[in-house]
Amino acid sequence: MPMSGSAKTMAVCTVGGLVAVTAYTVTLGSNGWLWFGWVVVALLTAGVLATRA
């Protein structure tokens, strides 16, 4: 399944966001709003990828 440029960029940003939120959690402690935001972005990315298929 080839991804368009915008879908690929969104997927890369989602993975980068996961790394950033995980690093924040490890160093400074958990923040529920960061995880909630990441889940929302991940769901949006999944929706974009599903509509491109």
mmCIF file of the N, C-alpha and C atoms, coordinates in Angstrom:
data_MODEL
# 
_entry.id   MODEL 
# 
loop_
_atom_site.group_PDB 
_atom_site.id 
_atom_site.type_symbol 
_atom_site.label_atom_id 
_atom_site.label_alt_id 
_atom_site.label_comp_id 
_atom_site.label_asym_id 
_atom_site.label_entity_id 
_atom_site.label_seq_id 
_atom_site.pdbx_PDB_ins_code 
_atom_site.Cartn_x 
_atom_site.Cartn_y 
_atom_site.Cartn_z 
_atom_site.occupancy 
_atom_site.B_iso_or_equiv 
_atom_site.pdbx_formal_charge 
_atom_site.auth_seq_id 
_atom_site.auth_comp_id 
_atom_site.auth_asym_id 
_atom_site.auth_atom_id 
_atom_site.pdbx_PDB_model_num 
ATOM 1   N N  . MET A 1 1  ? 0.850  -1.179 0.000  1.00 0.00 ? 1  MET A N  1 
ATOM 2   C CA . MET A 1 1  ? 0.000  0.000  0.000  1.00 0.00 ? 1  MET A CA 1 
ATOM 3   C C  . MET A 1 1  ? 0.892  1.238  0.000  1.00 0.00 ? 1  MET A C  1 
ATOM 4   N N  . PRO A 1 2  ? 1.036  1.887  -1.127 1.00 0.00 ? 2  PRO A N  1 
ATOM 5   C CA . PRO A 1 2  ? 1.845  3.112  -1.151 1.00 0.00 ? 2  PRO A CA 1 
ATOM 6   C C  . PRO A 1 2  ? 1.127  4.253  -0.430 1.00 0.00 ? 2  PRO A C  1 
ATOM 7   N N  . MET A 1 3  ? 1.899  5.007  0.336  1.00 0.00 ? 3  MET A N  1 
ATOM 8   C CA . MET A 1 3  ? 1.322  6.128  1.083  1.00 0.00 ? 3  MET A CA 1 
ATOM 9   C C  . MET A 1 3  ? 1.605  7.426  0.336  1.00 0.00 ? 3  MET A C  1 
ATOM 10  N N  . SER A 1 4  ? 0.652  8.338  0.406  1.00 0.00 ? 4  SER A N  1 
ATOM 11  C CA . SER A 1 4  ? 0.880  9.653  -0.164 1.00 0.00 ? 4  SER A CA 1 
ATOM 12  C C  . SER A 1 4  ? 1.834  10.420 0.738  1.00 0.00 ? 4  SER A C  1 
ATOM 13  N N  . GLY A 1 5  ? 2.327  11.546 0.270  1.00 0.00 ? 5  GLY A N  1 
ATOM 14  C CA . GLY A 1 5  ? 3.273  12.336 1.046  1.00 0.00 ? 5  GLY A CA 1 
ATOM 15  C C  . GLY A 1 5  ? 2.717  12.808 2.371  1.00 0.00 ? 5  GLY A C  1 
ATOM 16  N N  . SER A 1 6  ? 1.461  13.265 2.379  1.00 0.00 ? 6  SER A N  1 
ATOM 17  C CA . SER A 1 6  ? 0.878  13.774 3.619  1.00 0.00 ? 6  SER A CA 1 
ATOM 18  C C  . SER A 1 6  ? 0.629  12.655 4.625  1.00 0.00 ? 6  SER A C  1 
ATOM 19  N N  . ALA A 1 7  ? 0.209  11.493 4.151  1.00 0.00 ? 7  ALA A N  1 
ATOM 20  C CA . ALA A 1 7  ? -0.031 10.365 5.052  1.00 0.00 ? 7  ALA A CA 1 
ATOM 21  C C  . ALA A 1 7  ? 1.282  9.873  5.644  1.00 0.00 ? 7  ALA A C  1 
ATOM 22  N N  . LYS A 1 8  ? 2.323  9.838  4.837  1.00 0.00 ? 8  LYS A N  1 
ATOM 23  C CA . LYS A 1 8  ? 3.636  9.405  5.331  1.00 0.00 ? 8  LYS A CA 1 
ATOM 24  C C  . LYS A 1 8  ? 4.158  10.392 6.366  1.00 0.00 ? 8  LYS A C  1 
ATOM 25  N N  . THR A 1 9  ? 4.012  11.668 6.099  1.00 0.00 ? 9  THR A N  1 
ATOM 26  C CA . THR A 1 9  ? 4.453  12.695 7.046  1.00 0.00 ? 9  THR A CA 1 
ATOM 27  C C  . THR A 1 9  ? 3.686  12.577 8.358  1.00 0.00 ? 9  THR A C  1 
ATOM 28  N N  . MET A 1 10 ? 2.391  12.342 8.280  1.00 0.00 ? 10 MET A N  1 
ATOM 29  C CA . MET A 1 10 ? 1.574  12.203 9.485  1.00 0.00 ? 10 MET A CA 1 
ATOM 30  C C  . MET A 1 10 ? 1.998  10.977 10.288 1.00 0.00 ? 10 MET A C  1 
ATOM 31  N N  . ALA A 1 11 ? 2.305  9.873  9.606  1.00 0.00 ? 11 ALA A N  1 
ATOM 32  C CA . ALA A 1 11 ? 2.749  8.659  10.291 1.00 0.00 ? 11 ALA A CA 1 
ATOM 33  C C  . ALA A 1 11 ? 4.093  8.880  10.979 1.00 0.00 ? 11 ALA A C  1 
ATOM 34  N N  . VAL A 1 12 ? 5.003  9.562  10.310 1.00 0.00 ? 12 VAL A N  1 
ATOM 35  C CA . VAL A 1 12 ? 6.315  9.850  10.901 1.00 0.00 ? 12 VAL A CA 1 
ATOM 36  C C  . VAL A 1 12 ? 6.161  10.753 12.118 1.00 0.00 ? 12 VAL A C  1 
ATOM 37  N N  . CYS A 1 13 ? 5.300  11.749 12.031 1.00 0.00 ? 13 CYS A N  1 
ATOM 38  C CA . CYS A 1 13 ? 5.068  12.641 13.176 1.00 0.00 ? 13 CYS A CA 1 
ATOM 39  C C  . CYS A 1 13 ? 4.420  11.902 14.341 1.00 0.00 ? 13 CYS A C  1 
ATOM 40  N N  . THR A 1 14 ? 3.553  10.945 14.052 1.00 0.00 ? 14 THR A N  1 
ATOM 41  C CA . THR A 1 14 ? 2.920  10.156 15.106 1.00 0.00 ? 14 THR A CA 1 
ATOM 42  C C  . THR A 1 14 ? 3.957  9.312  15.842 1.00 0.00 ? 14 THR A C  1 
ATOM 43  N N  . VAL A 1 15 ? 4.846  8.664  15.098 1.00 0.00 ? 15 VAL A N  1 
ATOM 44  C CA . VAL A 1 15 ? 5.894  7.857  15.722 1.00 0.00 ? 15 VAL A CA 1 
ATOM 45  C C  . VAL A 1 15 ? 6.857  8.758  16.494 1.00 0.00 ? 15 VAL A C  1 
ATOM 46  N N  . GLY A 1 16 ? 7.207  9.899  15.916 1.00 0.00 ? 16 GLY A N  1 
ATOM 47  C CA . GLY A 1 16 ? 8.061  10.848 16.624 1.00 0.00 ? 16 GLY A CA 1 
ATOM 48  C C  . GLY A 1 16 ? 7.407  11.365 17.902 1.00 0.00 ? 16 GLY A C  1 
ATOM 49  N N  . GLY A 1 17 ? 6.110  11.578 17.849 1.00 0.00 ? 17 GLY A N  1 
ATOM 50  C CA . GLY A 1 17 ? 5.382  12.011 19.032 1.00 0.00 ? 17 GLY A CA 1 
ATOM 51  C C  . GLY A 1 17 ? 5.386  10.954 20.115 1.00 0.00 ? 17 GLY A C  1 
ATOM 52  N N  . LEU A 1 18 ? 5.267  9.690  19.710 1.00 0.00 ? 18 LEU A N  1 
ATOM 53  C CA . LEU A 1 18 ? 5.320  8.601  20.682 1.00 0.00 ? 18 LEU A CA 1 
ATOM 54  C C  . LEU A 1 18 ? 6.680  8.573  21.378 1.00 0.00 ? 18 LEU A C  1 
ATOM 55  N N  . VAL A 1 19 ? 7.744  8.743  20.614 1.00 0.00 ? 19 VAL A N  1 
ATOM 56  C CA . VAL A 1 19 ? 9.085  8.767  21.200 1.00 0.00 ? 19 VAL A CA 1 
ATOM 57  C C  . VAL A 1 19 ? 9.226  9.944  22.159 1.00 0.00 ? 19 VAL A C  1 
ATOM 58  N N  . ALA A 1 20 ? 8.727  11.102 21.768 1.00 0.00 ? 20 ALA A N  1 
ATOM 59  C CA . ALA A 1 20 ? 8.835  12.294 22.615 1.00 0.00 ? 20 ALA A CA 1 
ATOM 60  C C  . ALA A 1 20 ? 8.029  12.150 23.905 1.00 0.00 ? 20 ALA A C  1 
ATOM 61  N N  . VAL A 1 21 ? 6.804  11.640 23.801 1.00 0.00 ? 21 VAL A N  1 
ATOM 62  C CA . VAL A 1 21 ? 5.964  11.481 24.996 1.00 0.00 ? 21 VAL A CA 1 
ATOM 63  C C  . VAL A 1 21 ? 6.567  10.426 25.921 1.00 0.00 ? 21 VAL A C  1 
ATOM 64  N N  . THR A 1 22 ? 7.105  9.360  25.358 1.00 0.00 ? 22 THR A N  1 
ATOM 65  C CA . THR A 1 22 ? 7.746  8.334  26.176 1.00 0.00 ? 22 THR A CA 1 
ATOM 66  C C  . THR A 1 22 ? 8.971  8.891  26.887 1.00 0.00 ? 22 THR A C  1 
ATOM 67  N N  . ALA A 1 23 ? 9.786  9.662  26.171 1.00 0.00 ? 23 ALA A N  1 
ATOM 68  C CA . ALA A 1 23 ? 10.967 10.266 26.792 1.00 0.00 ? 23 ALA A CA 1 
ATOM 69  C C  . ALA A 1 23 ? 10.563 11.230 27.901 1.00 0.00 ? 23 ALA A C  1 
ATOM 70  N N  . TYR A 1 24 ? 9.525  12.006 27.684 1.00 0.00 ? 24 TYR A N  1 
ATOM 71  C CA . TYR A 1 24 ? 9.029  12.928 28.708 1.00 0.00 ? 24 TYR A CA 1 
ATOM 72  C C  . TYR A 1 24 ? 8.580  12.155 29.942 1.00 0.00 ? 24 TYR A C  1 
ATOM 73  N N  . THR A 1 25 ? 7.855  11.054 29.705 1.00 0.00 ? 25 THR A N  1 
ATOM 74  C CA . THR A 1 25 ? 7.352  10.248 30.818 1.00 0.00 ? 25 THR A CA 1 
ATOM 75  C C  . THR A 1 25 ? 8.504  9.640  31.621 1.00 0.00 ? 25 THR A C  1 
ATOM 76  N N  . VAL A 1 26 ? 9.529  9.182  30.934 1.00 0.00 ? 26 VAL A N  1 
ATOM 77  C CA . VAL A 1 26 ? 10.667 8.564  31.618 1.00 0.00 ? 26 VAL A CA 1 
ATOM 78  C C  . VAL A 1 26 ? 11.434 9.591  32.436 1.00 0.00 ? 26 VAL A C  1 
ATOM 79  N N  . THR A 1 27 ? 11.626 10.785 31.887 1.00 0.00 ? 27 THR A N  1 
ATOM 80  C CA . THR A 1 27 ? 12.460 11.774 32.574 1.00 0.00 ? 27 THR A CA 1 
ATOM 81  C C  . THR A 1 27 ? 11.696 12.590 33.610 1.00 0.00 ? 27 THR A C  1 
ATOM 82  N N  . LEU A 1 28 ? 10.475 13.003 33.308 1.00 0.00 ? 28 LEU A N  1 
ATOM 83  C CA . LEU A 1 28 ? 9.767  13.934 34.188 1.00 0.00 ? 28 LEU A CA 1 
ATOM 84  C C  . LEU A 1 28 ? 8.520  13.356 34.837 1.00 0.00 ? 28 LEU A C  1 
ATOM 85  N N  . GLY A 1 29 ? 8.137  12.161 34.462 1.00 0.00 ? 29 GLY A N  1 
ATOM 86  C CA . GLY A 1 29 ? 6.929  11.565 35.025 1.00 0.00 ? 29 GLY A CA 1 
ATOM 87  C C  . GLY A 1 29 ? 5.767  11.653 34.052 1.00 0.00 ? 29 GLY A C  1 
ATOM 88  N N  . SER A 1 30 ? 4.760  10.870 34.325 1.00 0.00 ? 30 SER A N  1 
ATOM 89  C CA . SER A 1 30 ? 3.626  10.753 33.414 1.00 0.00 ? 30 SER A CA 1 
ATOM 90  C C  . SER A 1 30 ? 2.779  12.022 33.382 1.00 0.00 ? 30 SER A C  1 
ATOM 91  N N  . ASN A 1 31 ? 2.278  12.336 32.210 1.00 0.00 ? 31 ASN A N  1 
ATOM 92  C CA . ASN A 1 31 ? 1.350  13.446 32.029 1.00 0.00 ? 31 ASN A CA 1 
ATOM 93  C C  . ASN A 1 31 ? 0.193  12.924 31.180 1.00 0.00 ? 31 ASN A C  1 
ATOM 94  N N  . GLY A 1 32 ? -0.968 12.787 31.795 1.00 0.00 ? 32 GLY A N  1 
ATOM 95  C CA . GLY A 1 32 ? -2.120 12.214 31.114 1.00 0.00 ? 32 GLY A CA 1 
ATOM 96  C C  . GLY A 1 32 ? -2.542 12.966 29.868 1.00 0.00 ? 32 GLY A C  1 
ATOM 97  N N  . TRP A 1 33 ? -2.412 14.295 29.881 1.00 0.00 ? 33 TRP A N  1 
ATOM 98  C CA . TRP A 1 33 ? -2.812 15.085 28.714 1.00 0.00 ? 33 TRP A CA 1 
ATOM 99  C C  . TRP A 1 33 ? -1.919 14.819 27.514 1.00 0.00 ? 33 TRP A C  1 
ATOM 100 N N  . LEU A 1 34 ? -0.625 14.589 27.757 1.00 0.00 ? 34 LEU A N  1 
ATOM 101 C CA . LEU A 1 34 ? 0.270  14.258 26.642 1.00 0.00 ? 34 LEU A CA 1 
ATOM 102 C C  . LEU A 1 34 ? -0.118 12.929 26.017 1.00 0.00 ? 34 LEU A C  1 
ATOM 103 N N  . TRP A 1 35 ? -0.402 11.943 26.852 1.00 0.00 ? 35 TRP A N  1 
ATOM 104 C CA . TRP A 1 35 ? -0.807 10.641 26.325 1.00 0.00 ? 35 TRP A CA 1 
ATOM 105 C C  . TRP A 1 35 ? -2.148 10.731 25.616 1.00 0.00 ? 35 TRP A C  1 
ATOM 106 N N  . PHE A 1 36 ? -3.077 11.489 26.174 1.00 0.00 ? 36 PHE A N  1 
ATOM 107 C CA . PHE A 1 36 ? -4.369 11.673 25.516 1.00 0.00 ? 36 PHE A CA 1 
ATOM 108 C C  . PHE A 1 36 ? -4.180 12.323 24.141 1.00 0.00 ? 36 PHE A C  1 
ATOM 109 N N  . GLY A 1 37 ? -3.362 13.345 24.073 1.00 0.00 ? 37 GLY A N  1 
ATOM 110 C CA . GLY A 1 37 ? -3.080 14.007 22.800 1.00 0.00 ? 37 GLY A CA 1 
ATOM 111 C C  . GLY A 1 37 ? -2.449 13.066 21.795 1.00 0.00 ? 37 GLY A C  1 
ATOM 112 N N  . TRP A 1 38 ? -1.526 12.226 22.276 1.00 0.00 ? 38 TRP A N  1 
ATOM 113 C CA . TRP A 1 38 ? -0.887 11.293 21.362 1.00 0.00 ? 38 TRP A CA 1 
ATOM 114 C C  . TRP A 1 38 ? -1.892 10.275 20.829 1.00 0.00 ? 38 TRP A C  1 
ATOM 115 N N  . VAL A 1 39 ? -2.792 9.798  21.679 1.00 0.00 ? 39 VAL A N  1 
ATOM 116 C CA . VAL A 1 39 ? -3.813 8.842  21.235 1.00 0.00 ? 39 VAL A CA 1 
ATOM 117 C C  . VAL A 1 39 ? -4.711 9.484  20.178 1.00 0.00 ? 39 VAL A C  1 
ATOM 118 N N  . VAL A 1 40 ? -5.080 10.736 20.375 1.00 0.00 ? 40 VAL A N  1 
ATOM 119 C CA . VAL A 1 40 ? -5.908 11.435 19.384 1.00 0.00 ? 40 VAL A CA 1 
ATOM 120 C C  . VAL A 1 40 ? -5.170 11.533 18.050 1.00 0.00 ? 40 VAL A C  1 
ATOM 121 N N  . VAL A 1 41 ? -3.903 11.908 18.086 1.00 0.00 ? 41 VAL A N  1 
ATOM 122 C CA . VAL A 1 41 ? -3.109 12.006 16.849 1.00 0.00 ? 41 VAL A CA 1 
ATOM 123 C C  . VAL A 1 41 ? -2.974 10.635 16.196 1.00 0.00 ? 41 VAL A C  1 
ATOM 124 N N  . ALA A 1 42 ? -2.755 9.597  16.990 1.00 0.00 ? 42 ALA A N  1 
ATOM 125 C CA . ALA A 1 42 ? -2.631 8.246  16.439 1.00 0.00 ? 42 ALA A CA 1 
ATOM 126 C C  . ALA A 1 42 ? -3.932 7.807  15.769 1.00 0.00 ? 42 ALA A C  1 
ATOM 127 N N  . LEU A 1 43 ? -5.069 8.123  16.384 1.00 0.00 ? 43 LEU A N  1 
ATOM 128 C CA . LEU A 1 43 ? -6.355 7.766  15.779 1.00 0.00 ? 43 LEU A CA 1 
ATOM 129 C C  . LEU A 1 43 ? -6.593 8.542  14.482 1.00 0.00 ? 43 LEU A C  1 
ATOM 130 N N  . LEU A 1 44 ? -6.221 9.804  14.469 1.00 0.00 ? 44 LEU A N  1 
ATOM 131 C CA . LEU A 1 44 ? -6.342 10.589 13.231 1.00 0.00 ? 44 LEU A CA 1 
ATOM 132 C C  . LEU A 1 44 ? -5.457 10.010 12.128 1.00 0.00 ? 44 LEU A C  1 
ATOM 133 N N  . THR A 1 45 ? -4.244 9.621  12.486 1.00 0.00 ? 45 THR A N  1 
ATOM 134 C CA . THR A 1 45 ? -3.332 9.018  11.511 1.00 0.00 ? 45 THR A CA 1 
ATOM 135 C C  . THR A 1 45 ? -3.912 7.713  10.980 1.00 0.00 ? 45 THR A C  1 
ATOM 136 N N  . ALA A 1 46 ? -4.457 6.885  11.869 1.00 0.00 ? 46 ALA A N  1 
ATOM 137 C CA . ALA A 1 46 ? -5.068 5.628  11.432 1.00 0.00 ? 46 ALA A CA 1 
ATOM 138 C C  . ALA A 1 46 ? -6.234 5.896  10.492 1.00 0.00 ? 46 ALA A C  1 
ATOM 139 N N  . GLY A 1 47 ? -7.009 6.918  10.794 1.00 0.00 ? 47 GLY A N  1 
ATOM 140 C CA . GLY A 1 47 ? -8.120 7.273  9.908  1.00 0.00 ? 47 GLY A CA 1 
ATOM 141 C C  . GLY A 1 47 ? -7.660 7.726  8.549  1.00 0.00 ? 47 GLY A C  1 
ATOM 142 N N  . VAL A 1 48 ? -6.615 8.534  8.510  1.00 0.00 ? 48 VAL A N  1 
ATOM 143 C CA . VAL A 1 48 ? -6.080 9.004  7.223  1.00 0.00 ? 48 VAL A CA 1 
ATOM 144 C C  . VAL A 1 48 ? -5.537 7.828  6.419  1.00 0.00 ? 48 VAL A C  1 
ATOM 145 N N  . LEU A 1 49 ? -4.797 6.930  7.084  1.00 0.00 ? 49 LEU A N  1 
ATOM 146 C CA . LEU A 1 49 ? -4.247 5.784  6.391  1.00 0.00 ? 49 LEU A CA 1 
ATOM 147 C C  . LEU A 1 49 ? -5.355 4.853  5.906  1.00 0.00 ? 49 LEU A C  1 
ATOM 148 N N  . ALA A 1 50 ? -6.424 4.719  6.649  1.00 0.00 ? 50 ALA A N  1 
ATOM 149 C CA . ALA A 1 50 ? -7.544 3.862  6.250  1.00 0.00 ? 50 ALA A CA 1 
ATOM 150 C C  . ALA A 1 50 ? -8.273 4.438  5.039  1.00 0.00 ? 50 ALA A C  1 
ATOM 151 N N  . THR A 1 51 ? -8.401 5.741  4.983  1.00 0.00 ? 51 THR A N  1 
ATOM 152 C CA . THR A 1 51 ? -9.110 6.342  3.852  1.00 0.00 ? 51 THR A CA 1 
ATOM 153 C C  . THR A 1 51 ? -8.248 6.340  2.587  1.00 0.00 ? 51 THR A C  1 
ATOM 154 N N  . ARG A 1 52 ? -6.932 6.271  2.755  1.00 0.00 ? 52 ARG A N  1 
ATOM 155 C CA . ARG A 1 52 ? -6.037 6.226  1.584  1.00 0.00 ? 52 ARG A CA 1 
ATOM 156 C C  . ARG A 1 52 ? -5.984 4.838  0.961  1.00 0.00 ? 52 ARG A C  1 
ATOM 157 N N  . ALA A 1 53 ? -6.383 3.818  1.718  1.00 0.00 ? 53 ALA A N  1 
ATOM 158 C CA . ALA A 1 53 ? -6.286 2.430  1.224  1.00 0.00 ? 53 ALA A CA 1 
ATOM 159 C C  . ALA A 1 53 ? -7.337 2.138  0.170  1.00 0.00 ? 53 ALA A C  1 
# 
